């Protein structure tokens, strides 16, 4: 069987769908292929345990995409026409410290600052200053994130032009831990800040991670942990509706296994069952670059590109466990009352978090520093579970190879580690017990990769985002503008700028580049309401 379209899009994650929707809106015939039975990639909501309990199996918070014009300007009409909506939980988050103290972050800045002042008056001032300073420069970072590499100034040049450029150019290459330890004196406040900054799985001592100490707290303080009503899959559902309204189509249960090349140009893809999908104009891929290079002859990629992919750091692998619950966690509060929060967790001391990150690279787990995020979106979205029920996800990190102290085999080791994580939850939420669990499931990094090949070696953010692998270096220096070495082939998704998480940045950026190559402007096309 052979299908022909203007554009063939290999992979149905949210970035691929965004690219496809813009191309379809511009008047091109677009077909999207996805290996899974439902599109969405990391923006998935699935009934994986018992009937009626809908779990976000990867992403839950969509905070970063809120400033993308695809949402902020509703360029694809996802909010205005296709049913996408978000809630902003309050409290924003809650952490419990190793000594039994706790901290609650609220949307009300004054209330959050009051919490910080319990630990340090100077840190309360520092926190307010941090928000104000980030507010002055966040537009520079946002513009950089949602502009393709080469289509605007470098981040360093953009910061240089800012009145506080000297300060921010330094912060931009510092590590998150260097920023946090300089700005805050209280170990409790430092622990909270490191817990927040680690939520994109970027090592906190990584040069270039300093921005995370500002952006994650700043984003959450202004709009919380933006939760899509109906589950994370509400985003790809709205994108699917938009794509189809613009004339595009989707084919699921179709695993792309090879690129079709003719005369050095990519002219389509071949699927596992032998079907061919041919492209009159171009092919767009969100297949992980580590896999993509095996889908065409090496001479078409070139030695430089292959070296760049070979040395590309896949990042830290994830570990997740899921629980259908009869009750939501209520966490310890230092004020003598319990707190229910969509986003919560234990906040280890900073030195332990740093050692935890280092250990992951060495196939070991430093238990005192274990990063855990407890997500209970049913607190603000009752559509995800039967009346009185709750979905609970515990997200963490673990080596791809199972550590020896867990038996060296994830088939059994994952249940041991999940039990440790659930025990940590019980320590933080004394209202819970095993009796509140209706069903459970754990996913090791190996399971995560098996469920979605794009999550290479169980990583969910598309690769490390340190200085060597971000911006113009992502995925390979010289090929950061979504055009691949093979003519006719474009790349989007988490392995491209600005990287992983639910930002939609790679998807919109790729659309800008592709339309530009076709002599079109995305902004003009959107302003006119369709193709130019």
N, C-alpha and C positions, 0 to 999 in steps of 0.2 A: 504494500500500500504506500502511495506517495501523496502527501498533502503539500500544497504550495501556498505561501502567503508572502506579503511584503517583508514582514519581520517574523522570525521564529525566536521565541524567548525560552531558553532552557533553564527551568527552575521557577517555582512559584512562590517564593518568599515575598514579604511585603515590599522589598525594594524592587524586585522584578515586576511585580504587579503595578507599582507606581510608574516605572519606566514604560511598561506596556500601555498603561492607561493614557499617558501623555501622547505616546505615538499614535494610539487609536484616535484620540481626540484631534490630533493633527491631520487625520484623514487616511491613515495607513491601515492596511489589513494586517492584523496582528493575531498570532496564535501563541498561547503560553502552554508549556509542557511541564508537568510536575510528576515526580515519582510516587508521591503519596496520593491517597484517595481524596484528600482535601488540600487545597492550596493554603499557604500562609507561612510555611517554614516555622520559624521561631515564634510567630504570632499564632499559636494554636490553642484551641480550647477543646478538650476531649473528655469523653465519658469513659475513663480508663479503669474505674473500680466498680462502683455499684450504680444502678439506674438513677438518673436524676442529678448526680453529682458531677458538675462540669469543671474540669481542672484546666488551668493554664499550664500546659506541660513545659513551657519554657518561659517566655516573658509574661509579666503581669503589669508592671508599670510602664506607661507610655509618656513619661514626662518630657523627654527630649524632643519628640516629634511635634510638640505643641507649638514650637517657634518656627517650624518648617512651613514655608508658604503653602504647602499642600494642605495644611490644617489652618494655620493662622489667617490665610487669605481664602481658604476653601477652594483652591484652584480646580480641584476635580469634583467639587460639589459633594464630597463625602459626608459632610455634616448637614448641609442645607437640603440635600435631595436623597441621599442614600443611607440615612439612618444612623450614622456614627455619632456617638455621644460619650462624654466622659464625666466622672465624678471625681471630686478632690477630697480625699479622706482627711478628717481632722479628729484626733491627732495625726500628724504626718508620720511619726515613728516613735518607737519606744525601745530603750536598751536597758539591760541589767548588767551591772559591773561585777567583777569577780568578788568584791567585798560585800555584795548585797545591796549596795546603793543602786539607784536607777535614775534615768533621765528621760523626759518626754519632750519631744519637739512638736510645737503647735504651729498652725498657719498664722496665728497672731504673733508677730515678731516680738512684741513686748512680753508675751507670756513665755516664749522660748528664752528670751534674754533673762527673765526672772529665774527660770530654771537653771541657767548657766551661773547666775550670780550666787546660787547656793554653794557652788564649788569654788568660784573665784570672781571677785568683783572686777578685776582687771581683764579676765577672760570675757566677761559680759560686754565690756567696752570693745575688746578686740573682735568679738563676733559681730557686733553692730558695724564696726569699721570695715570688717571683711565684706559684709553684704553691700555696704555703700560703695566700696572700691570696686567690687565686682560689677555692680549695677552700672558703673560708668564705662566699663570696658566690654561688657557682655555682648554688645552689638557687634564689636569687632570679631569676636569669636564666632558668633552666630553667622555673620556674613561669610567668614572663611569656611565654616562647616558646610554651608549650603551654596557654595560656589565651586565649580569644578577646578581642579588644579590647572593652572595656566590661564584661567579666565579672570583672574584678579591678582592683586598683590600677594606675595607670600605672607604668611602670618607674621614673620619677623618684620617685614616692611610695613605691614598694616599697624603693628604695635608701635613701630618707630614713629609713625605719624601721629600717634595719640599723645596728648599732653603728659600722661603718666607712662609713656613708652619705655623709659629706662627701667622703671620698676617692673613693669610687666614682661619685658623681654627677659629679665632675670628669672622671674617667677615661672615663665613658660618653659624653661629648661631645667628648673629645679625638680626634685622629687616631691611627691605629696607629703612624705614624712618630713622633709626639710622645711617645707612651708608650715606644717602643723606644729612642729616642735618649736619653731621660731615665734609663732604668733600666740601660742597658748601655753600657760604654765601648769595648769591643773592636769594631773594624770587622768582624771575622770573625763574632762573635756577633750583631752587629746584622744582618749579611747573612743569617745563618741565620734569625733571627727575622722579617725582612721576607719571606723566601721562604715561610715558613710562613703568615704573616698574609695573603699575597696569594692564597692558594689558593681563596678564594671570589670572586676577580676583582673585589674592591672596592678602588678606588684607596686607597693607603696614606696619602695626605695628605687624605683625605676626613673632614671632621668627623663624629664619631659612629662611626668605625671603630676607636676605641681598644680596644673590647671584643675585637676579633679578635686583638690581640696576646696576649691571655690565653686566650681560649676555644679557639683551634685548638691551641695548644701544650698547654694543660691537658687537652683531650680526648684528644689523641694520646698524651700521656704516661701517661694512665690506662688507655686501651684500644686504643692503636695506631690504625692506619688500617683499621677494621673491614671485612673483606672477606667478602662473602657466598659461601658454597660453591656452585659451579655457575654463578657469574656474577651480575652485577647484576640480571639478569632473574629471579633466584630470589625476589626480593621480590614483584614483581607476579604471579609464578606462584603463590606462597603466598596472596596476596590474592585472586587469581582463584578458587582452591580454596575459600577461606573464603566469598567472596561467593556462589558457587554452592551451597555447603553450607547457607547461610542462605536460599537460594531466589532469589537474584538471577541475572541473565543478562548476557551481553556480546555485542555485535554489532560485528565488526571490518570493515575496508575500507569504512567509512561516514563520509564527511566531512560534518560539519554546516556548512551554509552560511547558515542564517537562523533567527531565533527566531520562533516563532508567537505572536502577541499578539492578545488579544481583550478589548475593554473596558479596555485599559490594563494587562492582566495577561499574564504569560508563561505559556502553556498547553502549550508543546511546542517542538519544533525540526523544521526541515526539512533533509533531507540532499541531497547533490549530485544524486542521481538522482531527486529528487522525492518520496522516501518521507517520511512524516510520523510522528513519534514524539510522542504526546501524553501529558501528565502530569496525573493527577488531583489531585496535591498540589503538586508543585513541580518546577522544573528546576534542576539544578546544573551549572555550567560551570567548566571549567578552561581555556577558550579565552583566549588572551592578550587583555588588555583593549583593546589597540590595534586588534585585529581585531573583538572582540566588539561594540564600539559601532557598527560598520557593519552589524550583523545585525538591527537594529531601527530604526524611525523616530527621528530625532534628538530630536523633541519628547518622546518617552517617557523619554529619559535626563535631559533638562534641561541648561541651559547650564552650570551649575556643575560637574556631573559631567563633561561633555564637555571643559571647560577643564582639569579635573584629569587626564583621560586624555591630552589633547594635550600637557600639560607634564610628564607622567610620563617619567622618564629610563629608557630601556631598558637602560642599563648597557653594559659592555664586551663586545665580540664575541669569540667563541672560534675557535680554529684547532686542528685535530687531524690527526695522521697515525698510521697503523697498520702494523705490520710482523709478518709471520709469520716467526719466527726459528728457527734450529737451535741457538741457544745464548742463554742469558740474560746480560745485562750484568753484569760484575764491575767495580766502581768503584774508582778510585784511593783509597787510604787513606794518611794521613800516618804511620801506624804501620808502613808497609812491607808491609802485607798487603792483599789485595783484599777488597771487601765486596759481597755481593749483597743488594739491598734491593728490596722491592716498590715503594716510593715513593722517588724520588731525583731529582736534578737539579743543574744548575749554580746557584750562588747569587751573582748579581752584587753589586757594592757597592751600598749603599742609595741613593746619589744617582743611580745609573743606573736602578735599579728605579723610583724616583720619576719620572724623566724618561721612562721607557718608558710609564708609565701616562698621563702628560700627553700624550705623542705620539699615543697611540691615539685620543684625542679629535680630533686634528688630521690624521688620515689619514696618519700616518707611523709608522715603526718605528725606535726607538732601539736599534740592535743590541746595544750593550754591556749593556743592561738587560733583554734579552729574558727573560721568565719562561718556564721550561720545567719540566714535570713528567713524568718517565719512570715509567710504571706497568707493572710486570711481575707481574701477579697469579698467573701460572702457577708462580711460585716457591713458593707456599703452596697452590695448588689445581691439581693435575695433571689434573683433569677437563676443563680448558679447551683442551687441545692434545694431539696424538698424543705418544706416548712420545718423550722427548728434545726435543720442540718447545716453543716459548714464544711467548706473545703479548706484544707490546710496543706500548704507546700513548704517543705524545708529545703532551701537551696544552699549548697555548699560547694567546695572545691576539693578535688582529690587527684592523685596522680593517675595517668592513663593505665599504667601497669600497677596492679594491685600490690600494695606493700606486703612484705613478708609477715608482719605482725597481724595482718588480716587474713593470713592463709595463702597469700600469693595468687589467689584466684577470685575474681570478682563474682563468679557464679554463687559463691557462698559468702564471700567477704562483704558484699554489699548489704546484706541483712544485718551483719554485725555492726557495720558503721552506721547504718540507719538507726539501729537501736541506740547507739551512743548519742546520736543527734536528737532522737526523741526524748532520751533521758535529760538532755540539756534543756529541752523545751519544758519538761515537767519541773525542773529546778526553777525556771523563770515564771511558770504559770501554775501555781499550786492548786488551782481549781480543776486541773485536768488529771486524768488517770488513764490507764489502759482500758478501763471500762467505757470510755467515751469514744473509742475507735471502732468504727463499723467495718472498715477495710483499709488495707495499706498496700503500697507498692514502692519499691526502690529502684532507681536507675543509676548504674555506674557510668563512668565515662564511655565504656565500651557499649553499653546499652543505648546511650544518647547518640553515639555515632551510628549505631545500627538502625536507629529509628529515623535518622536524617543524615545522609552521607555528607551534606554540606557542613555539618558540625564535626569537622575532621578531628579525630582523636578526642572526641567528647568536648571540644571547645565550642562555646556558644556566641563568641564575639568576633569570630572571623580571623583572629590572630592578635598577637601582641601589638599594642599601640604606642610603644616607646619611640624614642627619637629615630631609631633605625628602621621602623616599620610603619610610621604614620605619615600623613600628608603626602609630599612628593616622593616618598619612599614606598608608598603602598599601592599595589603589592610589590612592585619592582621599580627602582629608579628609572625614569625615562618612559614609563608606561603607567603613570598615575592618573591620566586623563581619560580613563575608561576605554581608550582604543588599545587593542591588543596587537602584537607583532604580525598576526595573520590578518591581511586585509579583509574587511567585511565582518570582522568579529569584534564585539564590544563586551566589556565586563562590568557588572554591577554587583551589588551585594556587599556583605560585611568585609570581604577582603579588599575592598576599594575605599577610597576617601569618602567620608570621615571615619569609617569603621563600623563596628557592631553596635548593638543595642537597637531599640526601636526608634530610629531617627528619621527614616525615609530619605536621609541625605544622599546615600549612594544612588538610590533610585531616581530621584529628581535630577541630580547632577549628571547621571548618565544620559537622561533624556535631553538635557540642555546640549550636551556634546553631540549626540546623534542628530538632533534637529539642526544644530549649527552646521554640521557636515552636509546636511541636505539643503542648506541655504535658508533655514527657517529660524526664528527666534521663539523660544518657549514663552517668554513674557508677552510678546506681541500676539502669539497664537491664543494664549489664555485671555488676553484683553479683548480679542475679537470674538471670543466664544467658540473657537474651533479652528480649522485649518486656515492658513493664510492664503 
